[in-house]
Amino acid sequence: MEKGDSYAIVDLNICDKDSEKADSPDTLKKIPLTTVIKIQRDRGERDYIGFATLPEQVHRKSVKRGFDFTLMVVGESGLGKSTLINSLFLGDLYKNRKISDVQDRIEKTTTIEKKTMEIEERGVKLRLTIVDTPGFGDAINCEDSWRVCSAYVDEQFRQYFTDESGLNRRHMQDNRVHCCLYFVPPWAHSLRQVDLEMMRRLHRKVNIVVVIAKADSLTAAEVKRLKTRILNDLDEYQIQVYQFPECDSDEDEEFKQQDRELKAAAPFAVVASDTVLEIGGKRVRGRQYPWGIVDVENPRHSDFTKLRTMLISTHMQDLKDVTQDVHYENFRAQCISQISQHAMRERGKLKRDSMGNNTDVVFTDTDRLLLQKDEEGYRGIRHSTYARHVNSNATKTESFR
Ligand code: GDP
């Protein structure tokens, strides 16, 4: 089919004469078939139906509605999380932050702090929520750190599931976590136990994007080595961080090149700054050192621009789509499975009670069908999760299940 051709999908009720059963007139059945009929149109005014404006209608509606995006930042305090968020979204989200002292940090458990800001750019509104996890990894025992983060992600899914199943779905708010920026310290040699534990708990619930913090403290060779080790660890421990989707073949060469560079740069080694400096008459966000200036946006100094491009300009919608289609679907399938298993147990109990001493539970065909459907649905979604995240690799498939 040529680009620009018009075609229609039509539901037809036709007799399926070719099927095996069609031999006998008794079994001749009307089977609805969906047939794609290609309608070639000259593009003159006369033949214009009007559905070509559908993308504009969708665009107008989405702009009016605005967009939601929730970003979770995870990493020890002092790694530059707040500075990076301020640099990414050109705001000052952490003006009144209280830094906890050593004693506090030993005793304190990880908490969740949510900050929301509404940003508008060229008429497009974005409701951005930053979920910070102060105290993460600060205490001697880090076990509660991942527990708190994981419970928060689950809770947002649960809330969305409840809202979705409720009567009034018009004003539902999407607070699900669409992306988790996981900060690895620059002094680490590779992923540490706490990083692996945390990612293991989160990788099937949220899109993890790994960043190496304060990359200005590393030489180019050290950055390269740390990136390689992190990638090896992710592979070895089978942690599925966010996978960039394949670039469409009809994209222009410039976009394809940008996409290749983004993929090659992960995990992103970033430098952040709250300070705006003047370099050669140009105002830039940077860090001033006795020996020179690190320009945060200079791709030779750090991957900050690549991270910002990916997170905001090119992959924000994909992060939301994967959250909806993969992570939330997984959660939803598990919920439905639990609900129907509970209902079946209850029905079984009722039947046992009504049958007196006969304790054998009799499953009806409907019960069996329900169980089978649960199983299939759950397996199907797990499979699609896997397919979206990993290139087919037989050994990994086994361990994922
Ligand atoms: P948070 O506790 O993780 O939110 O860390 P902050 O954003 O408060 O940063 C802690 C300190 O690190 C501050 O003094 C920042 O100026 C500094 N900092 C932030 N980003 C960077 C960076 O990329 N490189 C360096 N060298 N220092 C940074």
Residues whose N, C-alpha, C, O or C-beta is under 5 A from the ligand:
A	BS01	GDP	E76 S77 G78 L79 G80 K81 S82 T83 K214 A215 D216 V270 V271 A272
